[in-house]
């Protein structure tokens, strides 16, 4: 599975588990408007670390926080081993 | 300035002056402090609350703030009920604090057997402002306990305001804001800073998105703003992060790691950035502004300091006039040791000339500023008939600081061919947790293990951080 597909799959899985209505997953979707709260995003980051073996948030201290889903995916694409 | 002996919050608000220019801005309504001179949020029913133990259980933060301003010095006791606390613990809180009156902004509140219910509104009713009272009002803050029942922590206005000094007089009056709810210690500190320091305050709202809140705070010209590292991580993910241009940014309530301090600095290069240590029980310990994670070891040896710090058995201990007075109605559990030091339960480690926070005693997990006692979660997991034992641990997380995860030992370990059964058990255990616990307490992951480490004490081995 590509990094992008893994990220999208986790968004959908966590939204379902946490009973959140997910906005359509486009690259320009603002993460804070995705329908997911901080706890959901935290779980996604943890599950992606298990699935992909990377946590780009803790790895790159000078990286900017992602604002859109596109930024988020890019962060993982650049970090993926 | 901190209120002098016996002065009420309203007296101190008035003494800070410029009432007509100062305001409390909520998401839905606002009140100029000057309006409180001839008006009341309590519909002119203040006298009915004189000498009573009052539960302030409003939906809205603005109405809560107004009630606190009016009732300090008048009520015997003020119990601040955070909006996210489950309603089912209300009877326990009310009984423990001997509540005999409720202030609410809801039309119908399940007040139980309490006789007096006073409606609080941001639409002020004409009333005189004789808010002087003989009472040194007790302020009761709620903090999470091991069994899911909150602890009631007693403060006074003097202990709450102890960290607020008048030596930072602003040339322009401060406009404060906070991501915190003001019913929590961290938020209450900011309300009092605004009220006692001659400033105004932009209140957050649980019903409002982070982006909308930042836009609203920016529109009011916020100068000073506080939140947990998790609040700030969320704010920095918002396209509206640049809608505020603060002079002062404060982080508290969780460990501020170097990454979040650097991110905040990069976003607000013109701001003073402070990270503070405070807890409901220990009060404000310190705030450091050097932009480095942890705190200088020299803070432990300062002579004549208002706050004395020491490290014993690995944890930070604090003695000052800002600590809480006692627990209310607990089973005699002392809040401080014999010498008056409060054990914060925060484990620190000396690296070079600096102490760093490495976790909590007893494995308490801080998920985005909300405490989780592992025992509470383990009790729910252990209730599953197939579970022999479990240990709930923290897992570091870049968004909320930490997440809850669980290691579970099953009574009969399914063999490797039964992966379907394992997935089913995981679902069942998680469902149990979701039914019984707040969302942040539900494990983000469950790992089935063959055994858990058990210490000589017979207790499951827990690791800090």
Contacts between the chains, C-beta under 8 A, distances in Angstrom:
chain1	res1	chain2	res2	distance
A	18	B	439	7.3
A	30	B	211	7.7
A	30	B	238	7.7
A	30	B	239	5.8
A	31	B	237	5.5
A	32	B	209	6.5
A	32	B	210	5.5
A	32	B	211	6.0
A	32	B	234	7.0
A	32	B	237	5.9
A	32	B	238	5.3
A	33	B	209	7.4
A	33	B	211	7.5
A	38	B	230	6.1
A	38	B	233	7.4
A	38	B	234	5.2
A	38	B	368	5.7
A	38	B	399	5.5
A	38	B	400	5.6
A	39	B	367	7.3
A	39	B	368	6.8
A	39	B	400	6.3
A	39	B	439	6.0
A	39	B	440	5.9
A	41	B	399	4.9
A	42	B	367	7.8
A	42	B	368	7.4
A	42	B	397	4.7
A	42	B	398	7.8
A	42	B	399	3.9
A	42	B	400	4.1
A	42	B	403	5.6
A	42	B	444	7.3
A	43	B	403	6.8
A	43	B	444	4.7
A	45	B	397	6.2
A	45	B	398	5.9
A	45	B	399	5.7
A	46	B	395	6.3
A	46	B	397	6.0
A	46	B	403	5.6
A	46	B	405	8.0
A	46	B	444	5.3
A	46	B	445	6.6
A	47	B	444	7.6
A	47	B	445	7.5
A	50	B	445	7.3
A	55	B	398	6.5
A	57	B	259	7.8
A	57	B	398	3.1
A	57	B	399	7.3
A	58	B	259	7.3
A	58	B	396	7.1
A	58	B	398	5.4
A	61	B	258	6.8
A	61	B	259	4.6
A	61	B	262	6.1
A	62	B	262	6.9
A	62	B	266	7.9
A	64	B	236	8.0
A	64	B	263	7.7
A	64	B	266	7.7
A	65	B	233	6.6
A	65	B	236	4.3
A	65	B	237	4.9
A	65	B	263	6.3
A	66	B	237	6.5
A	67	B	237	5.9
A	67	B	238	7.1
A	67	B	239	5.4
